[in-house]
Amino acid sequence: MKTTDEITNLTVAELSNEIRSRNLSAREITEAYLSRIEKCDSDINSYITVTRDIALSAADEADRRIRTNENAGEHRLAGIPFSVKDNINVKGTKTTCASKILSEFVSPYSASVFEKIEGVGGVLLGKTNLDEFAMGSSCEKSYFGAVKNPLDPARSPGGSSGGAAASVAARMAPWAIGTDTGGSTRQPASFCGLVSMKPTYGLVSRYGVAELASSLDTVSPITKTVYDNALVLSSMCGRDTRDMTSIEPDGDLLGEIGEEIKGLKIGLMKDYEGLCTEGMAGSLRRAAGILESLGAEVEYVTLPPSNISLDTYMVMTSAECSSNLARYDGVKYGYSSGGESYADIMIGSRSAGFGDEVKRRIVTGAFVLSSTLHGDYYRKVKAVQLRICKMIDEIFGKYDMVLTPTTSGKAFRLDKYAEDPVELYGSDIFTILANLTGCPAITLPCGGDGKMPYGAMLMGKKLSEAKLYRTAYALEDALKPYVKEEVRFV
């Protein structure tokens, strides 16, 4: 019989094999993860809500399906536990968005992505912590307190999906569902030594996901390995009639894994070294060299200027979040301060219910969209976004994908940006391009400084997930000895 540590060290694929071979039951696996959460999460704070009863009931149902081979009983995710970022609705559980204004809100319906995983026998362990309404890159801006990086509790796990990444890195979930608007799963995955694919915009339905910036938001998996990531994304994606932006994948996402990458043309971001620490730059150089040794052609490519992309992203997200969060007025649902008039209720509820970062972005967005400017500022920014998209289309006319750092270095210390929260926005400088263009991008560990990991990112044209997984899988395999030596995992 396997111990809790032995079970929680397994990948999704390994857990699936154990279940299918009848070596482990879904209940045994679920109990191991719940035990791990009870033991460790008071130090990490990755979960806002642990759904113990739901998890055990789902595990028992998965075991019954597997025994009788009923419905989805033989699906690779049947009986496999997972965590969900707490801005994704699950019927009958709290969906707080890590905000006071929704701290007691119980969702009356489930998001499409959750329904898909539940439908194939997935087991919900709980809802994970995040920066309030997904606004942040450190997971410190939560009404429920900051999340700590399991690899070094003095450091940030990244954000806004920091709780989701921390739950996987601390072995309190084998995989997690997060959301990525400008790097919100890829940056935490990089900081925690994990893998995350931000899929093509629309590949995973956003129905039932609380909006930050609707034109940029994506739902993304966080896993331990590239293969696991492809496995779970293939179960999350697809057309949804409740989300008119949703689309079907271009074939089997697992279909190219294991194939050689000889002949692929990969553009290496030019001038990345000036934006990174030496440790991160060295790890990326090594990754580029490995790709060449595997037969890919690697050459420098000039990407759209990072500062222009960042400015465009910040204006767009502020404008869209200002519009999306207008619904939280203290009247319809959520926290209400009370008052004698609608104006009193709205002002009081929003003043007390929203945190500083949310208020900052709402005010910025309201200014950008104000009648004073007649929308001209926002229109100009959207024109810049269009030019960025055209530049990327031209690049992918010549290259299969581009290689960049995921972040400028290892996870930063908690409170580093307490005195200058605006400076924190720069931590998304490499990741935002995929969101602005709607392209897929995957991060994977490429080394470390002896303890903390570095992440490398591959970005491709829309619907090129299968090719990205193929390349990331080959790179991951070649990098394993270095990552194992240079990163101290939990």
C-alpha positions as CSV (number, residue, x, y, z in Angstrom):
1,M,0.0,0.0,0.0
2,K,1.4,3.4,-1.0
3,T,1.9,6.2,1.5
4,T,0.5,9.7,1.2
5,D,3.9,11.0,0.1
6,E,4.2,8.3,-2.5
7,I,0.8,9.0,-3.9
8,T,1.1,12.8,-4.0
9,N,4.5,12.6,-5.8
10,L,2.8,10.9,-8.8
11,T,1.9,12.7,-12.0
12,V,-1.6,12.7,-13.4
13,A,-0.6,10.1,-16.0
14,E,0.9,7.9,-13.3
15,L,-2.2,8.2,-11.0
16,S,-4.4,7.3,-13.9
17,N,-2.3,4.2,-14.6
18,E,-2.5,3.2,-10.9
19,I,-6.3,3.5,-11.0
20,R,-6.7,1.7,-14.3
21,S,-4.5,-1.2,-13.1
22,R,-6.5,-1.3,-9.8
23,N,-3.5,-0.6,-7.7
24,L,-5.1,2.5,-6.2
25,S,-8.7,3.6,-5.8
26,A,-9.9,7.1,-6.4
27,R,-10.9,7.3,-2.7
28,E,-7.4,6.4,-1.6
29,I,-5.9,9.0,-3.8
30,T,-8.4,11.7,-2.7
31,E,-7.8,10.9,1.0
32,A,-4.1,11.2,0.4
33,Y,-4.4,14.7,-1.0
34,L,-7.0,15.8,1.6
35,S,-4.5,14.6,4.3
36,R,-1.7,16.6,2.6
37,I,-3.9,19.7,2.5
38,E,-4.8,19.4,6.2
39,K,-1.1,19.0,7.0
40,C,0.5,21.7,4.8
41,D,-2.0,24.4,3.7
42,S,-2.0,26.3,7.0
43,D,1.6,27.3,6.0
44,I,1.0,28.0,2.3
45,N,-2.6,29.3,2.2
46,S,-3.3,28.0,-1.3
47,Y,-6.9,27.1,-0.7
48,I,-9.8,29.4,0.2
49,T,-12.3,26.5,0.3
50,V,-11.6,22.8,0.7
51,T,-14.5,20.7,-0.6
52,R,-13.8,17.6,1.4
53,D,-17.3,16.1,1.3
54,I,-17.7,16.8,-2.4
55,A,-14.3,15.3,-3.1
56,L,-15.0,12.0,-1.2
57,S,-18.4,11.6,-2.8
58,A,-17.0,12.2,-6.3
59,A,-14.2,9.8,-5.6
60,D,-16.6,7.1,-4.6
61,E,-18.7,7.7,-7.7
62,A,-15.6,7.5,-9.9
63,D,-14.6,4.2,-8.3
64,R,-18.1,2.9,-9.0
65,R,-17.9,4.0,-12.6
66,I,-14.5,2.4,-13.0
67,R,-15.6,-0.9,-11.5
68,T,-18.6,-1.1,-13.8
69,N,-16.9,0.6,-16.8
70,E,-20.0,3.0,-16.8
71,N,-20.0,6.2,-18.8
72,A,-16.6,7.9,-18.3
73,G,-15.2,5.2,-16.1
74,E,-12.3,4.5,-18.4
75,H,-11.4,8.2,-19.0
76,R,-7.8,9.0,-18.1
77,L,-9.0,11.7,-15.6
78,A,-11.6,9.5,-13.9
79,G,-10.9,9.5,-10.2
80,I,-8.1,12.1,-10.5
81,P,-8.3,15.0,-8.0
82,F,-7.8,18.6,-9.0
83,S,-8.1,22.2,-7.7
84,V,-10.0,25.1,-9.2
85,K,-9.1,28.8,-9.0
86,D,-11.7,30.6,-7.0
87,N,-12.9,32.9,-9.8
88,I,-14.4,29.8,-11.6
89,N,-18.0,28.9,-10.6
90,V,-18.8,25.5,-9.0
91,K,-22.5,25.1,-8.2
92,G,-23.2,25.0,-4.4
93,T,-19.7,26.2,-3.4
94,K,-18.4,29.7,-2.7
95,T,-16.9,31.7,-5.5
96,T,-15.2,34.6,-3.8
97,C,-12.7,35.9,-6.4
98,A,-10.6,36.5,-3.2
99,S,-12.7,39.6,-2.5
100,K,-14.7,40.8,0.4
101,I,-17.5,41.8,-1.9
102,L,-18.0,38.1,-2.8
103,S,-16.7,36.5,0.4
104,E,-20.1,34.8,1.1
105,F,-21.3,34.3,-2.4
106,V,-22.4,30.7,-3.2
107,S,-22.6,30.0,-7.0
108,P,-26.0,28.8,-8.3
109,Y,-24.3,27.2,-11.4
110,S,-21.0,25.7,-12.6
111,A,-18.6,26.9,-15.2
112,S,-18.4,24.9,-18.4
113,V,-14.8,23.9,-17.8
114,F,-15.7,22.4,-14.4
115,E,-18.7,20.6,-15.9
116,K,-16.4,19.0,-18.5
117,I,-13.9,17.7,-15.9
118,E,-16.6,16.6,-13.5
119,G,-18.3,14.8,-16.3
120,V,-15.3,12.6,-17.0
121,G,-14.9,11.7,-13.3
122,G,-12.6,14.4,-12.0
123,V,-12.6,14.9,-8.2
124,L,-12.7,18.5,-6.9
125,L,-10.5,19.1,-3.9
126,G,-11.3,22.8,-3.4
127,K,-11.1,26.4,-4.6
128,T,-7.7,28.1,-4.6
129,N,-6.6,31.5,-3.6
130,L,-5.7,34.3,-6.0
131,D,-5.1,38.0,-6.3
132,E,-8.5,39.7,-5.9
133,F,-10.5,39.4,-9.1
134,A,-7.3,38.0,-10.7
135,M,-5.7,41.5,-10.6
136,G,-2.1,41.0,-9.6
137,S,1.1,39.0,-10.2
138,S,2.1,38.0,-6.7
139,C,-0.9,36.5,-5.0
140,E,-0.6,38.9,-2.1
141,K,-3.7,40.9,-3.0
142,S,-6.3,38.6,-1.6
143,Y,-8.9,39.3,1.0
144,F,-8.0,35.9,2.5
145,G,-4.3,36.6,2.9
146,A,-1.2,36.1,0.8
147,V,-0.2,32.7,-0.7
148,K,3.4,31.5,-0.1
149,N,5.7,29.7,-2.5
150,P,6.0,26.1,-1.3
151,L,9.7,26.0,-2.6
152,D,10.5,29.1,-0.4
153,P,7.7,30.5,1.8
154,A,9.5,33.9,1.9
155,R,8.8,34.2,-1.8
156,S,5.8,34.8,-3.9
157,P,4.2,31.9,-5.8
158,G,3.3,34.3,-8.6
159,G,-0.1,35.5,-9.6
160,S,-2.9,35.8,-10.1
161,S,-3.2,32.0,-10.1
162,G,-0.7,31.6,-7.3
163,G,-3.0,29.5,-5.1
164,A,-3.5,27.1,-8.0
165,A,0.2,26.7,-8.7
166,A,1.1,26.4,-5.0
167,S,-1.5,23.6,-4.6
168,V,0.3,21.6,-7.2
169,A,3.9,22.5,-6.2
170,A,3.1,21.6,-2.6
171,R,1.6,18.3,-3.7
172,M,-1.9,19.3,-2.4
173,A,-3.3,18.7,-5.9
174,P,-2.0,16.7,-8.9
175,W,-3.2,19.5,-11.3
176,A,-5.1,22.7,-11.2
177,I,-7.3,24.9,-13.3
178,G,-6.3,28.6,-13.4
179,T,-7.0,31.6,-15.5
180,D,-4.5,33.6,-17.6
181,T,-5.1,37.1,-18.7
182,G,-1.5,38.3,-19.0
183,G,0.5,35.5,-17.7
184,S,-1.5,34.5,-14.6
185,T,-0.9,30.8,-14.9
186,R,2.5,30.8,-16.7
187,Q,4.2,33.2,-14.2
188,P,3.1,31.2,-11.2
189,A,4.0,27.9,-13.0
190,S,7.5,29.4,-13.7
191,F,8.0,30.5,-10.1
192,C,6.9,27.1,-8.7
193,G,8.7,24.8,-11.2
194,L,5.6,23.7,-13.1
195,V,4.1,23.5,-16.6
196,S,1.3,25.7,-17.9
197,M,-0.2,26.1,-21.3
198,K,-2.1,29.3,-22.0
199,P,-4.2,28.0,-24.9
200,T,-5.5,29.8,-28.0
201,Y,-8.1,32.4,-27.1
202,G,-11.5,30.6,-27.0
203,L,-10.1,27.1,-27.0
204,V,-11.5,26.7,-23.4
205,S,-15.0,28.1,-22.7
206,R,-15.1,31.1,-20.4
207,Y,-18.7,30.5,-19.4
208,G,-19.0,30.7,-15.7
209,V,-15.6,32.3,-15.2
210,A,-15.6,35.8,-13.5
211,E,-14.3,38.2,-16.0
212,L,-11.2,40.4,-15.7
213,A,-10.6,41.4,-19.3
214,S,-13.0,39.5,-21.5
215,S,-11.0,39.9,-24.7
216,L,-7.8,38.5,-23.1
217,D,-9.0,36.0,-20.4
218,T,-8.2,32.3,-20.9
219,V,-8.7,29.2,-18.8
220,S,-5.5,27.3,-18.4
221,P,-4.2,24.1,-16.7
222,I,-1.2,23.9,-14.4
223,T,0.5,20.5,-14.1
224,K,3.8,18.9,-13.1
225,T,4.7,17.7,-16.6
226,V,4.1,18.6,-20.3
227,Y,2.3,15.3,-21.0
228,D,0.0,15.8,-18.0
229,N,-0.8,19.3,-19.4
230,A,-1.7,18.0,-22.8
231,L,-3.8,15.3,-21.2
232,V,-5.9,17.6,-19.1
233,L,-6.2,20.4,-21.7
234,S,-7.6,18.0,-24.2
235,S,-10.4,17.3,-21.7
236,M,-11.1,21.0,-21.0
237,C,-11.2,22.4,-24.5
238,G,-13.8,22.6,-27.2
239,R,-16.8,24.5,-28.5
240,D,-19.5,25.6,-26.0
241,T,-22.8,27.1,-27.2
242,R,-22.8,29.3,-24.0
243,D,-19.6,31.0,-25.0
244,M,-19.8,32.4,-28.5
245,T,-16.0,33.0,-28.6
246,S,-15.3,29.3,-28.0
247,I,-13.7,27.1,-30.7
248,E,-12.7,23.5,-31.4
249,P,-9.0,22.4,-31.2
250,D,-7.1,21.6,-34.4
251,G,-6.8,17.9,-34.0
252,D,-5.5,15.8,-31.1
253,L,-3.4,17.8,-28.6
254,L,-1.5,14.7,-27.6
255,G,-1.1,13.6,-31.2
256,E,2.5,14.9,-31.8
257,I,4.0,14.2,-28.4
258,G,7.0,11.9,-28.8
259,E,7.8,13.0,-32.4
260,E,11.2,14.4,-33.1
261,I,11.5,18.2,-33.6
262,K,14.1,18.1,-36.3
263,G,13.5,20.8,-38.9
264,L,11.3,23.1,-36.8
265,K,12.2,26.7,-37.1
266,I,12.3,28.5,-33.7
267,G,12.8,32.2,-33.2
268,L,14.8,33.1,-30.1
269,M,13.8,36.5,-28.6
270,K,16.5,39.1,-29.4
271,D,17.8,41.2,-26.5
272,Y,16.2,39.1,-23.8
273,E,19.4,39.1,-21.8
274,G,19.1,42.7,-21.0
275,L,15.7,42.1,-19.4
276,C,16.7,39.1,-17.3
277,T,19.0,38.0,-14.5
278,E,22.1,36.3,-15.6
279,G,20.9,33.0,-14.2
280,M,17.7,33.2,-16.2
281,A,19.5,34.2,-19.4
282,G,22.0,31.4,-19.0
283,S,19.2,28.8,-18.6
284,L,17.5,30.1,-21.7
285,R,20.7,30.0,-23.7
286,R,21.1,26.3,-22.6
287,A,17.5,25.6,-23.6
288,A,18.1,27.1,-27.1
289,G,21.2,25.0,-27.5
290,I,19.4,21.9,-26.6
291,L,16.7,22.6,-29.1
292,E,19.4,23.0,-31.8
293,S,21.0,19.7,-30.7
294,L,17.6,18.1,-31.2
295,G,17.5,19.2,-34.8
296,A,15.6,22.5,-34.6
297,E,16.8,25.6,-36.4
298,V,17.1,28.4,-33.8
299,E,17.8,32.0,-34.8
300,Y,17.3,35.4,-33.2
301,V,14.0,37.2,-33.9
302,T,12.8,40.7,-33.1
303,L,9.5,40.7,-31.2
304,P,7.2,43.8,-30.7
305,P,8.8,46.2,-28.1
306,S,8.0,44.9,-24.6
307,N,7.3,48.3,-23.2
308,I,4.6,49.0,-25.8
309,S,3.0,45.6,-25.3
310,L,2.9,46.2,-21.5
311,D,1.4,49.6,-21.8
312,T,-1.2,48.4,-24.3
313,Y,-2.1,45.5,-22.0
314,M,-2.5,47.6,-18.9
315,V,-4.8,50.1,-20.6
316,M,-6.9,47.3,-22.1
317,T,-7.3,45.3,-18.9
318,S,-8.1,48.4,-16.8
319,A,-10.8,49.5,-19.3
320,E,-12.4,46.1,-19.5
321,C,-12.2,45.3,-15.8
322,S,-13.8,48.7,-15.0
323,S,-16.7,47.7,-17.2
324,N,-16.9,44.1,-16.0
325,L,-16.9,45.0,-12.3
326,A,-19.7,47.6,-12.6
327,R,-22.1,44.8,-11.8
328,Y,-20.9,44.6,-8.2
329,D,-23.0,47.4,-6.7
330,G,-24.1,46.0,-3.4
331,V,-27.7,45.5,-4.6
332,K,-27.9,42.4,-6.8
333,Y,-25.6,40.0,-4.8
334,G,-22.5,40.0,-2.7
335,Y,-21.5,42.3,0.1
336,S,-23.7,45.3,0.8
337,S,-23.0,48.2,3.1
338,G,-26.6,49.3,3.1
339,G,-27.8,52.9,2.7
340,E,-30.7,55.2,2.1
341,S,-30.3,55.4,-1.7
342,Y,-28.9,53.3,-4.5
343,A,-25.9,55.7,-4.7
344,D,-25.2,55.3,-1.0
345,I,-25.4,51.6,-1.2
346,M,-23.2,51.4,-4.3
347,I,-20.5,53.8,-3.1
348,G,-20.4,52.2,0.4
349,S,-20.3,48.6,-0.9
350,R,-17.6,49.2,-3.5
351,S,-15.5,51.3,-1.1
352,A,-15.5,48.6,1.6
353,G,-15.8,45.6,-0.7
354,F,-12.9,46.1,-3.1
355,G,-9.2,46.2,-2.3
356,D,-6.7,48.8,-3.3
357,E,-5.5,47.2,-6.5
358,V,-9.0,46.6,-7.8
359,K,-10.0,50.2,-7.1
360,R,-6.8,51.4,-8.8
361,R,-7.6,49.6,-12.0
362,I,-11.3,50.6,-11.9
363,V,-10.4,54.2,-11.7
364,T,-7.8,53.9,-14.4
365,G,-10.3,52.1,-16.7
366,A,-13.1,54.6,-16.0
367,F,-10.8,57.4,-17.0
368,V,-9.7,55.7,-20.3
369,L,-13.4,55.1,-21.2
370,S,-14.6,58.4,-19.9
371,S,-16.8,60.8,-21.9
372,T,-14.1,63.4,-21.5
373,L,-11.9,61.4,-23.8
374,H,-14.8,60.2,-26.0
375,G,-13.2,56.7,-26.1
376,D,-10.3,58.0,-28.3
377,Y,-7.6,56.8,-26.0
378,Y,-9.0,53.3,-25.9
379,R,-9.5,53.2,-29.7
380,K,-5.8,54.2,-30.2
381,V,-4.7,51.4,-27.8
382,K,-6.8,48.9,-29.7
383,A,-5.1,50.1,-32.9
384,V,-1.7,49.4,-31.4
385,Q,-2.9,45.9,-30.4
386,L,-3.9,45.3,-34.0
387,R,-0.4,46.3,-35.2
388,I,1.2,44.0,-32.6
389,C,-1.0,41.1,-33.9
390,K,0.1,41.8,-37.5
391,M,3.8,41.7,-36.4
392,I,3.3,38.4,-34.7
393,D,1.4,37.0,-37.8
394,E,4.5,37.9,-39.9
395,I,6.8,36.2,-37.5
396,F,4.8,33.0,-37.5
397,G,4.9,33.1,-41.3
398,K,8.6,32.4,-41.0
399,Y,8.9,30.5,-37.7
400,D,7.0,27.6,-36.1
401,M,7.3,29.2,-32.7
402,V,9.4,31.6,-30.6
403,L,11.4,31.0,-27.4
404,T,11.4,33.6,-24.6
405,P,11.9,33.7,-20.9
406,T,8.7,33.3,-18.9
407,T,9.9,35.8,-16.3
408,S,13.0,37.9,-15.8
409,G,14.2,35.6,-13.0
410,K,13.3,33.5,-10.1
411,A,10.3,34.2,-7.8
412,F,10.6,37.5,-6.0
413,R,10.3,38.0,-2.3
414,L,6.9,38.7,-0.7
415,D,6.4,42.4,0.0
416,K,9.0,43.4,-2.6
417,Y,6.6,45.6,-4.4
418,A,4.7,46.8,-1.4
419,E,5.9,50.4,-1.7
420,D,5.5,50.6,-5.5
421,P,2.6,48.3,-6.6
422,V,2.7,49.7,-10.2
423,E,6.3,48.3,-10.6
424,L,4.8,44.8,-10.2
425,Y,3.1,45.2,-13.5
426,G,6.4,44.8,-15.2
427,S,6.7,41.1,-14.1
428,D,4.3,40.2,-17.0
429,I,6.6,41.7,-19.6
430,F,7.3,38.4,-21.4
431,T,3.9,36.7,-21.0
432,I,1.4,39.4,-22.1
433,L,2.2,39.1,-25.8
434,A,0.4,35.7,-26.0
435,N,-2.8,37.3,-24.5
436,L,-2.7,40.4,-26.7
437,T,-2.5,38.2,-29.8
438,G,-4.7,35.3,-28.7
439,C,-1.8,32.9,-29.4
440,P,-1.0,29.8,-27.3
441,A,2.1,29.7,-25.1
442,I,3.6,27.1,-22.8
443,T,6.0,27.5,-19.9
444,L,8.2,24.7,-18.5
445,P,11.1,24.6,-16.0
446,C,14.5,25.1,-17.7
447,G,16.8,25.1,-14.7
448,G,17.3,27.0,-11.5
449,D,19.7,28.8,-9.1
450,G,20.3,25.8,-6.9
451,K,16.9,26.1,-5.2
452,M,14.4,28.2,-7.1
453,P,13.3,27.4,-10.7
454,Y,13.5,29.4,-13.9
455,G,10.9,29.0,-16.7
456,A,11.3,29.0,-20.5
457,M,8.3,29.8,-22.7
458,L,7.4,28.7,-26.2
459,M,4.7,30.6,-28.1
460,G,3.2,29.6,-31.4
461,K,0.5,30.7,-33.8
462,K,-3.2,30.2,-33.0
463,L,-4.2,26.5,-32.6
464,S,-0.7,25.2,-32.7
465,E,-1.0,23.6,-29.2
466,A,-0.1,20.1,-30.5
467,K,3.2,21.4,-32.0
468,L,4.0,23.3,-28.8
469,Y,3.4,20.3,-26.7
470,R,5.6,18.2,-29.0
471,T,8.5,20.7,-28.7
472,A,8.1,21.3,-25.0
473,Y,7.9,17.5,-24.3
474,A,11.3,17.0,-26.1
475,L,12.8,20.0,-24.4
476,E,11.5,18.9,-21.0
477,D,13.0,15.4,-21.4
478,A,16.5,16.8,-22.3
479,L,16.4,19.3,-19.4
480,K,15.4,16.8,-16.7
481,P,18.9,16.2,-15.4
482,Y,19.6,20.0,-15.1
483,V,16.2,20.8,-13.5
484,K,16.6,17.9,-11.0
485,E,20.0,19.2,-10.0
486,E,19.3,22.9,-9.9
487,V,15.8,23.0,-8.3
488,R,14.8,21.7,-4.8
489,F,11.2,20.6,-5.2
490,V,8.9,20.0,-2.2
